[in-house]
Amino acid sequence: MQQPSGLHPMIKSILKTVAFLALLFVMLYVGMNNPQSIDFHFPVAGTTAKAPLRASAALIYFGIFAVGVLGGTILATGSGGKRAAAAGKAK
């Protein structure tokens, strides 16, 4: 049996890190160029329908980005619950 080369996963990891750093740079750039305060309306949540959030544009952008990263991480690393466990036992 041949063992898989460790080079491929390392390159994949480096590319993911570079892509993530590029996203962080965009976030930093947006924050540096949007220091003014804005009103954030999100009526679906219910709390901002009557009184919108007033914060800097960069802070709101960061919050939305963080929620997206956390959601993506949860979806990408999720095991699938009972179906994944049943598939693992079948093997």
N, C-alpha and C positions, 0 to 999 in steps of 0.2 A: 504494500500500500504506500502510495506517495502522500506525503503531508502537503496540505495547501500552502502556497507561498504566503508569507506575511506581508509582502509588498502591496498587494491589491487592497486589503482592508486599510492599510496605513494611508495610501493615496486617497482613498475614499473619505477617510476621516479628515485628512488635511483639506480636501476640497470643501467638505461640509463646514469646517471651521472658517475657511476663507469666505465662503458665502455668508455665514453668520456675521462675521466681522464687517462685511460690506453692508449688510442690513443695519448693523449698529452705527456705521458711519453715516448712512442716510438719515437715521434717527437723530444723530448728533447735528448734522447739517440743518435739518428741519428745525431743531431746537434753537440753534444759534440764529437763525433767520426769522423766527417767529416768537419774539419775546412778549408781544402784546397779549392782553387778556381777551378771551373770547367767551361767549355764552354757548354752552354745549346743551343741545336739546336732544333727548332720546325718549320720546313719549311711550315707546313700548315698555320701558322699564317702569314707568308709572311715577317715579319720584321726580323726574325732571320735567314732567308735563306742566306743572304749575310754576315751579321755581327752577330755572335751568342752572346747571353748574357753571360757576364763573371761575376760570383758572387760566393759566398761560396755555397758549396753543401747544407748546412743546410738551407740557405735562400731560395734557389730554391725549396727544399723539402717542406719548410713551405708554400711557395706560392702555390704549387700544392695541398697541403693538404687543405689550406684555400679555394681554388676554389672548391674543392670537397665537403667540409662541407657546403659552401654556396649553391651550386647546390643541394645537398641532402636536405637541409633545405627548399629550395624553392619548390622542388618536393614533399616533405612530407607535407608541410602546404598549398600547392596550393588548391584553391577551385574548380578548374575545369572550371571556367568561366561560360558561359551561360548554359551549361548542368546542373551544380550543382544548379544554381539559379532556373532553370525550375523544377528540381526535388524537391527543397524545397517548391516551390509554389504549387506543385501537392499534397503535403501531407496535 
